[in-house]
Amino acid sequence: MKPPARKLDLVKKILADDAAIRDLSSPSLARLSALFTANNPARVLKKM
């Protein structure tokens, strides 16, 4: 039994939006990770 077309369209939109949010947040998460792994976090904070 197939789900109604509207429901399928909504799920596809949700997944596409989720992927877009992950793409936008990845650079920020990478910078945050660098703060935690840096030898001198104070120096990294000055650069931001």
Secondary structure, DSSP 8 states (H G I E B T S, - for coil): ----HHHHHHHHHHHHHHHHHHHHHHHHHHHHHHHHH-S-HHHHHHH-
